[in-house]
């Protein structure tokens, strides 16, 4: 009866909370939903193999643009996900030849005003020429894009194709855009025989040796793979050859792209880059071995960064907990290391997947997602409740020696502690880690995984070493009653972390996001309290099953309330942001970064200090308070005539990501000085910056000392 009353109370509570909060929040979401892009789907023609050519017509508001299949140094390409009848599949999107965008030295490829993309729906089995029957319609598709102006807004549309009959009224539109789609390499009348890296008067360029009937007609090129520093304006054509000037420091091993003529374009497959005799590609910032050393040492230093300090006490506590049982301590240290390693592998896989889809990502990118911040707040809050004794982790049942070790001190908790420590570490970059991460994010998947593995090893090593050499822990007090109080203190520290995460969410989505978080934390706290109350050891299986059923129902109710809100909040928040400025306590005016703002400053040959920061980056906040907020720094900025620009990476911003990568970094904090509008001579300061170091850099911004400083960075 007691459980039945609780179950009834929960149902009523769910309904009441859902109704009241929905009513309270309704006004927040009644905003202008006008989108910068309008999407339509229509049949463009029938194919000989029984397939159907479908067109996606995207109409773009003035001032906005979308991205090509290779977006360039920033952006994400348009993508489409189909829901098709059994026996049919969709071929990859066909993109017409793009235009070129440039802002603040960053190059992107895409479209403005309008574009028509094409996708072929063909039989799953080759040779089956059966056409789509009318009863198989409508076909459904989800089209996604990133539209950019001063800021970027992700967009999507759920579209339906009602019929397979081609729309004759749009035949002219189809013909126009089909003529701009590059011809496949298998059907092209021109091909690249080889790419050769040459050095001419100290400058590097790629020479494309062409073959085919149209070889002499080629006059342009668009890359289909990352090609740093390609100067499209400086491309030169000669009979049977194309010269592509490069300004970057890193050169690719293979190149693929689109060859352009006055009447059409042709795709070329990936071709290895050769190095001409007498020329040599410049060395990377360091060898792979040097990068691995920096990654390992940087991983160790992550343990003392502000982002990780809240869980540092938990790690020390886990070393004390076994109370002299060396085997248990060693086992738990390995489990903790496994959690760290697993987390870094998951992060590396996720980064590689996003890069494979053309996305620009950097270190700590997941904290730009309101959904992830809410999830992390809930996880950290759950850890705090565990430390307060509201519930206990249940160790998995294993046999033999490991079973006794796990029951002595929770192995599941050790693994989750490793995951939590890694997750909270990602907003930070430690000394030496920035260089290694910048190198990793530009490498193939295998190198990304290798460097992330070494970072994980460096981060976990101190705890494994201490567990295997417990004599080094003599300075710590013996286990006793104080440990219970210590757990509670750690719980309050984790609650402070939740407050910090809530402030991040508030900066991303305002009060609606905060309200969503409070609802989630209420649901988590109630569920864990109920779990701890009714699932203690010795509780019957039936009662435990009923409690789990109730908790699942309660969480489902919370999910129904919150689903759909987070994405809307994130989009609305980005939509409302416009570049502006603010003045700090020293009277320094900080301009909000946008490509147009930086481009204007560079054209005016202004000296610029860029501070890359985010609300979720505690190290950034320490830098702002202790260095950038220093009175001497404020006076130096005014004296030297520098313009201060703040690039806020709190929410996703592909332009800021690309600018970070231009400076060889993938994470924050980062300070960059651009002297007199010369971005190619920019000075990238190290991860740890002192007041004296920044003063030296600022004092030399207009003289020779800046060049000397740049050589020492």
N, C-alpha and C positions, 0 to 999 in steps of 0.2 A: 504493500500500500504506500509505503514511504517513497519508493521509486516511482510509483505511478503518479503520485502528487507532484514529485519533482519534474517528471516528464511533461505533465500538463502545464506546470508553471513555465517550463522552458518554451513550449509551443506558444503560449500567450505572450511571453516576453519577446520572442522572435517577431510575432505579428505586430506587437506594439512598437518595438524599436524600428522595424521596417517602415511602418506607416508614418510614425512621427518624423523620423529622419528624412524620409523621402519627401514629405511635405515641406520640412524645414529647408531642404537643399534644393527644392525645385527651382526657386528663383535664380539660383547661382548658374544654372545651365540654360536658362532661357536667354541666350545670347545670339548675336548674329552668326549664323553658320555658313555664311557665304565663303566659298572655296575659291582659291586662285586658279583652279584647274577644273574643267568640266570634261567628263569622259563619256563616250558613246561606243557602242558595239554594233557592227552590221556586217552582213555577208558581202564579200568583195568579188567572189567568183568561184566557179567549180574547177577542180583539178582533174587531170587525166586519170590519176590513179584512184579515183573515187572519193578523194578528199574534198574539203571545203576550205577556201581561203577566207579568213576572217580579218576584218580591219578594226583597229582600235583608234578612234579619232579623239585626240586630246586637244581641247581648246584652252589656251593659256592667257590669263589676264595680262594686260600691259605691265611691263616692269618685272615680270616673273619669268623663270625659265625652268625647264626640266633637263634631265641628264640622259646622255647616250649610253650605249651598252658598256663602254669604258668611260667613266665620268671624268677622268683626268686626275688632278691633284686633290679634288674635293667632290663630294656628292655621292649619290646612289642612283643606279640606273632604274628605269621603269621596269616593273616585273608583272607577270600575270600568272595566276593560279586557276586552273580549269577544273570544273566538275563535269566529266564527260560520261556518256553512256558506255557500257561495257563493249569492248572490241575496238575502241578508238583511242587515239593519243594525240597530243598536241606537240608540234615541232617547236623549237626555240623561236622566240620573237625575232622578227626581221626589222632592223633599225635603218631608216634612211640616213644618208650622209648628214652629219651634224654641223652646227656652227661652233664657234670658239668664243669662250668668255675669258676675261682676264680681270682680276681685281687684286690689288696689293701684291702683285707678282705671282699670284696663283692662277693656274690655267685649268679651265674645265671645258668639256665638250657637251653640247646639248642643243636644245631647241627653245625658241620663244614664239609667241603668237599661236602657232598650232603645229601639230605633227600627226601623221598617220602611221601607226605601226602595224605589222602584219604577222599573223600566226596561221599555220596550216593545220587543220584537223584531218588526220589521215587514219586509215584502218590500222589496227594493231599488228595484223599479219600482212607483211608485204605481198603484193600480188592479188589481194582481195579488193576488187574494184567496186564493191557494193557501196552505193552512196548512202548518205545519212537519210533515213526515212523521216517523214514528217512527224511521226509519233514519238521520235526521240528528242524532239524539241519541247521546251526551250533548253538551250545550253547555258550554263552559268559560269561566270568567271569573276575573280577578284583581282582588280588591277591596283597596284600600289606604286607610289612615286614619291620623290622628294622635290618639292617646289621651293625655289630660293629667290630672294630679292636681297634686302639687307640682312634678313634672317631666313632660316629654312624651316619649312613646315612639312612633315610627312603627311601624305594624303592617300586615300584609297577610295574605291567605288566598287560596289557589288552590281554587276551588269548581267543582263539576260539577252541572249540571242533567240528571238522568237521564231525565226524561220531561216531556212537555208537558201531561199531565193535571193539572188544578188540584187542589190538596190541600184537600179539603173540610173536614178537621179544623181547618184554619186560616182558614176563611172569616170567623170573627168577628174574628180578628186583622187580616186584610186590610181588612175593612170599617171597623174602628176607625181604622187609620192612613191609609186612602184618604180618609176624611172630613177629615183634617187637611192634606191636600195642597192648597195654594192653587190656585184656579181660574185657568186661563190668561186673559190679558188679553182675548183675542178672544172669550171666553165669559163674561166677568165682567159682573155687573149693577151695577157701580160703576166709575168711572174718575176719574183725576185730570186735570182740565182744564189746570191749571198749578200750578207751585210758585213762590212769591213769597218772596224774602228781605226780612224786615222788621226794623226796629230799634225796640224798645220799651223805654223807660227805660234806654237804654244797653246792653241785651242784644239779641242777634240770635236770630231764629227763622225757620223755614220755615213758610209758610202753604200748605196744600194745599187748593185749591178743587176740590170733588168734584161729580160729576154721576152720575145714575142712580137706579134705584129704591131701592137700598140705601145711598145716600149718607149718610143721617142715622144709619145704624147703625154706621158706622165708628168704632172707639174705640182703635185701636192701629196700629202701623207697625213693620216690620222692613226695614232698608235692604238692597238687593241690590248696592249699589256703595259704595265708601268714603265715609263721611259722618262726618267728624271731630267729636267732641264731642257727638254726639247723645245727649240725655238721655231715655231711654225712660220713666223714671219720671215725667218732667215733661210728657209728652204730654197735650194738652188737646183735647177734641172739642167741636164746636159744630155745629148743623144745617148740613150741607153743607160743613163745613170741619174741618180737622185742623191743629193747631199743634204744630210740632216744635221744641223749644228746642235751641239750639246753643251749645256752650261753646268750640269750637275757634277757631283763628285763620285757618284756610284754609277756604274754602267752595267747593263743587263747581259746575261749570257745568251739569251734568245730574244728575238723581236718578232712580233706579228702586228699586222695593221691593215689599213685600207689605202690603196694607191688611187689617186684622184687624177682624172683627166677633165678636159673641158666638157665632155659629153657623158661622163659616167664615172664609175668607181669599181675597183676590184679588190677582193679580199686576198690576203696572203697568209699562209700558215706560219707557225713558229719556225724561225730559221736561226741556227746558231750564229753568234757574232764572232767573226775572226778578227785578229789583231794584225795589222799590217806590219811588215818588217820595218824596223827603225822607230816604231811607235810602241808605247806601253801604256796600259791603263794605269791611272793613279792607284796607289794602295788605299785600302779601306782605313778607317780611323784606327784600326788595330786588327791583328789576326784573330781567328776564331779562338785560339788558345787564350789570348789576352782578354777577349770578351767573356770567356767562361770564368776566368779568374775574377774579373770585375763582378760577374753575376753571383758567384759564390760569396765573395766578400760583402757585396751589397745585400745579399739575402741575410747574412749574419747581422748586418747593421739595421735591418728592418726591425729587429727585436727591440731596439731602443728608440724607435721613432714614435711621435705622439699618437699616431693612429693605433699602435699596438699596445701602448702602455696600459689601457684598461684591462686587457686580458693577461698582462705580464704576471700579475699576482696569482691568477688561476694556474698559470704554468708552474710557478714556484710551489704553489699549494699542492699540485699534483706530484711534485718530486718529494715533498715531505710526507704526503699521505700514507704511503706504504709502511712507514714506521719501522724502517730497518730491514724490511724484506727486499734484499737486493734483486732477487729474481723478478719480483712483482714490479719493482721500479723500472728495471730494464725492459720488461715486457711492455709496460705502459708507455715508456718513452718511444719505443718502436711503433706502437699503435698511434701515438700522437704524430710521429713523423709520417706515418702512412696517411693520416688525415691531411697533413700539409701537402704531401706529394700528390695525393688524389685531387685536392682542390686546384693545385697549379696545373695539373693535366687537364682537368675540366675547363679551366680558364683558357689554356692554350688551344684546346679543341674548339672552343666557342669563338675565340679570336680568329683562328684559321678559317672557320666556317663563314664568319662575317666577311672576312677579306676575300674569300672565294666568290662571294656574292657581290663584290665590288664596294663594300662598305669601308669607310675610313674610321678606324677605331684606334684607341690609345689606352694606356695603362689607367685603370680605374674607371673605364668607360661605363661599367655596369651601374655606378652610382649616379649616372645621368638619367636613369630610368626610375620614375616615381614608384613603379611596381616593385622594383628590386629594393629600393630604400624602405618601402613598407614591409617587405618580406624580412629584410635584415633587422628592422626594428622589432618585429614580432619574435624573431629567433633570439635576439639579445635579451628581450623582455622575458622570454621563456627561461633563459639561463639564469636571469636574476631571480625569478620565482623559485627556481630549483635551489639556488643558494639560500633563499629565505626559508626553505623547507616546505614550500607549498606542495611539492611533489618530488619524487625521486626517479632518476633514470633507472630502468631495469636492464641489467646486464644480460646479454644473450647467453643461452645455456650451451656450453661446450663441455667437452669431456677431458678427463685426465688433468695433467699439470696446468694447462692453460685455463681449464675451467676453474680451478682453485684460485689462480691468479686473477681471473676476471671477476670472480665473486669477492675477492679481497678488496679490490678497488676498481671502479667501473670502467671497463675497457671501451664500452660504447661512448661514455662521456669523454674519455681521452681522445678518441677519434674525432668526435664532434668538436672538441676544443681545438684540435688541429685545423679543422675546416673553418671554425669561427676566427681563429687567429689569422689565417690566410686571408679571409674575406675582409677583415678589418684592416689588414695591411695594405690592401690594394689602393686605397686613396693616397698612400704615401709613396714617395720615392726616396730612397736612402742615398747617401754618398756612394758614388761609383755605379749605382744601379741604373741611373738615367742613361748613361752611355751604352750599357749592355742592353737595356730595353729598346733604345732607339735603333741599335743594330739588329736586334731580334725581329722587330716589327717589319723590317724590310727584307727578311730572309724567307726561304722556302719553309714549308711546314715542319720538316725534319729538324731544322736548326731552331725554329721557334720552340718545339717540344724539348730539345736538348738544353737550351738556355733556361727555360722555365723549370726544368728538372734540377738544374744546378742551383738556381735561386732557391728552390724548395729545400734542397740539401743544405745550403748555407743557413737558411732560416731555422731548420730543425736541429742542426748539428749541436748547438750549445746544450740543448736539453738532453739529447742522447748521450753526450759526453758526461754531463753531470750525473745522469742516472747510472752510467757504468763506472763512475768514479765518485761514489757518494761521500768519500772522505773530504772532497772539496766543498761539501755543504756544511762543514762544522760550524760555520759562522751563524747558521740558522738555529733557532731554538728547537728543543725536542717537541714531538707531537704532544698535545694536551688540550685542555679546555680552551686555550686561546685560539685554537684552530676554528672552533665553532664561531667565535666572534669575528675572526678573520674572514670566514665565508660570508657573514652578513655584511661586513664592510665592502667586500668585493661585489656583493649584490647591489649595494647602493652605487658603486662605481659604474656597474653595468646599466643601472637606471639612468645615470648621467649620460651614458652613451646613447640611450634611447632618446633622451631629450635633445642631444646633438643631432641624431638622425631626424627627429621631428622638425628641427629648425631647417635642415636641408630640404625636407619635403615641403615645408612652408614656403621656402624661397622658390621652389619649382611650381607649386600649384596653389599657394595661398591657403585661405581658411577652408575651402572645400576639401583640399587634400589632408589638412590637419584633422578635420572631422572624420574623414574616412579612416585615418590612422587610429583615432581614439576608439572608433567602433571595432576595428580589428583587435586592438589591444584588450578591449573589454571582452571580446569573444575568446581570445587566447587565455586570458586570466581565468575566466569562468570555467572553460574546458579543463585547464590544468588543475584548478582547485577541485573540480569534480573528480578528475582522474586520481588525484592524490588521496581524496577522501574515501573512494569506494573501490580502489584497486590495490589496496595494501596486500602484502603477502598473507595467504590464508583465505582470501576472499574467494567465494565460489565462482566457478567458470561462468555460470548463468548470470550472476550479478555483474561480473566483469564485462560480459558480452552486452548486457543491457546498458551499462554505463558507456561503453564505446559506441553503441548505436545512438545514444542520446547526444554524445559529443559530436559525432559525425553529422547528425541532424542540425545541431546548433551551428557548427561551422558552415554547413551548406546554406543555412539561412543568412549567415554573415556574408558568404560569397555572393548570394543572390542580390543582397543589398549593395555590395561594392562593385560587382561586375559591370564593366562598361564605364565606370566613373573615372578610373585612373587615366585611361587613354584620353578621355575628353578633357580632364584637368590639364594633362601635359600639353595637349594641343592648344588649349585656350591660353595657357601660360605663355607658350612660345609665340602665339599669335599677337599677344598684347605687348611683347617686349619691343621697344624701339631704342636705337642707340641714343644715349644721353651723356650726362656727366654728373660728377659729384665732387665736392671739395672735402679733403680730409682735415684733420685737426691742425695741420701745419700750413693750411691755406693753399695746398697743392691741388690743382684741378685735375682730376682723373677722367679722361674720356673713355666711354665704353667702346670696346673694339667692334668694328665692322670692317669688311674689306674696303668699303668706300672711304671710311675715315682714314685708314692707314694709307690707302692709295693717294688721297689728297695730301697727307703729310709728307709722303715720299716725293710727290711732284713739287712740293714747296721746299724741298731739301731741308726739312726740319730734322733735328736730332730727336730720337724717340726712345723712351724707356717703356718696354712692354712687360707687364706683370701677368703671367698666366696663373690663374687661381680658380678656386671653386669653393662653394660652401661646405662640401663634404671633405675637403682636404685640410686636416688639422695642421699639418706642417705649413701649409700656405698661410693659415691664420697666424701662426707663430711668426712667420717671416714678415707679415704685414705689421704685426704689433711691435716686434723687436727691432726690425731693420727699416722697413719702408715708413713706419710711423715715427722714426727718430727725427728730432728737430734738425740735426746736422744734414740729414739726407734731404729734408724739405728745402733747406737753404741752398744746398748744392744744386738741386733740380732747378730752382729759380735762377741761381747765379749763372749756370751753364746754358740756360735757355732750352732745356729739354721739355718735350711734351710727354706727359705721363699718360699711358694707355693701359687700361685693365681689360684683359681678355678673360671673361667669366665663362668657365667650362662647366658650371653647375649642371646645366641641362645640355643635351646633345647639341653640338654645333660643329658641322663638318668643316666649315672654314677655319675654325680654331684648330681642329684636329690636323688639317692639312698644313697649317702654319707651324704647328709643333713639329711635324715631320720634316718640314723644310729646314728647320733648325737642328735636325738630327735627334729629336726627342719624341717620346711617346707618352710621357707622364708629366705631372706637375708636383711641386712648384717649379717655375722657371722664370728667370729674369733675362731679358735680351735688350741690348743697347744697339740701336741703329744710328750710326753717326751721319749727320747731314744728308739724310735721305738715301744713303747707299746701303740697301738691304743686303747686297752681296758681301759687304764688309761687316756685317752684324757680329757683335760679340755675344756669345752665349756664356753666361756665368755658370759656375758649378752649382750642384744641388744645395750645398751648404754655403750661404753667403753671410758675411759679417758686415757690420757697419763700415769698418775701415776698408774692407775689400770693395764695397760698392762706392765709397767715397773716392777711392783711387780710380775706379773705372769712370766715374762721372767727371772727375777733374781732368781727365785726358780725352774727353769726348771730341774736342776740336783740335787735338794736337797729336804729336807722334806717340805719346805714351799709350794711347789707345791701341795703336798697332802692336806695341810691345806687349800690352796686356792680352790682346787677342792671341798672340803667339804662345802665351803661357797657359791659356785655358784648355 
